[in-house]
């Protein structure tokens, strides 16, 4: 079975572009697998984030 690869969204922080690939069972960032967007956001920022909010895929105000 081939992984389905779809780009989530690219964001820029301090002139650095971060690209995350959505795969069938996980996410890929910098060639490493991650189980959630939150874990990718934590890797980028060093702090806990809701991954959907961090990547602008969900409004941060309880919707």
N, C-alpha and C positions, 0 to 999 in steps of 0.2 A: 504494500500500500504506500502510495506516495503522499508526503505531507502537503497539505494545502497551505500555501504561503500567500499571505495578504499583509500589506503594510498597514499598521494601525494608524499612526499619525506621527508626523515629525514635529518636534518642538525645538526651540533654540533657547539655550541658557548660557549666558556669558559667551556668546559667539561659538558655542559648541552645539552641533546638531546631533540629536539622539534618534536613532532609527530602530524601531522594534518590529519584529516580524511575528505575525500570528501564525502558529502552526496547529496541526490537528489536536495535539494533546498539551501544548505548552506555548510559551513565547520565547523568542530568541533575541538576545541583546549582546552585542559584541562577541558573537560566536558561542555564547553560553546559553543553555536552556534555563528558563525560569517558569515556575508553576503559576505565577500570577503577575498581573500588571503592577500590583502593589509591591511585589518583591523587586521588580525592575526599577520602580520609582525610588525605592529605598536604596538600591545600589547607586543610583544617580545622585541622590541628595544626601544620603547618610542619615535620613530621618524617616519616620513612619509616615506614609501617605496612602490615601485611597487611590489606587492606580487609575481608576476611571476618571476621578476628579483631576489628578495630576496631568493626565494626557488630554484633558479637555473633552472627554467623552460623556461626562455626566455633570450636571449642575451641582455645586457643592452645598446648596441650600436644600436639604431634605426632600427632594422630589423623587 
